Amino acid sequence: MILKQELIQLHVSARDAQDALTQAAAPFIEKGYAKESFPEALITREASFPTALPAQGVDICIPHADPSHILETAVGVVVLDEAVEFKMMGDPETLLHPRIMFVLGLKEAHGQVEMLQKLIEVIQDEQLLQDILNAQESQVIYDLLAEKLG
């Protein structure tokens, strides 16, 4: 299972995208899934290749970094208390305001396409996204996503 309950964070308060990415990366390092370079790698990659997407009822983003910053493949989820501004994937002139972050720590680059395909199913499910936003425990989000993300 690459979705890790210990990487699910609820009620995260961030000043901006950089702060959100830094907070999202912290448990990856603490739990041994990523190197100390992971937060800066997320921030740098997001600046060059934005990952925010409009979804059903709530914007999301899918930050990730080069596999060289990953020790063990893992996926985390961050639910922000208030949306922060991110640039849209494929159209960096458009600003979106995600509240849900799907943070990918993939050790192999080829795993990205498969994981993105799974996430597309998730972000097309408005009820699922609302259930994630409304969850009060990480276990609830884990249970909602475990089957879909594997």
PyMOL commands that set and color helices and strands:
alter all, ss='L'
color gray80, all
select helices_A, chain A and resi 17-30+38-48+67-69+111-123+126-134+138-149
alter helices_A, ss='H'
color red, helices_A
select strands_A, chain A and resi 3-12+52-53+60-61+74-80+86-88+91-96+100-105
alter strands_A, ss='S'
color yellow, strands_A
deselect
rebuild
show_as cartoon
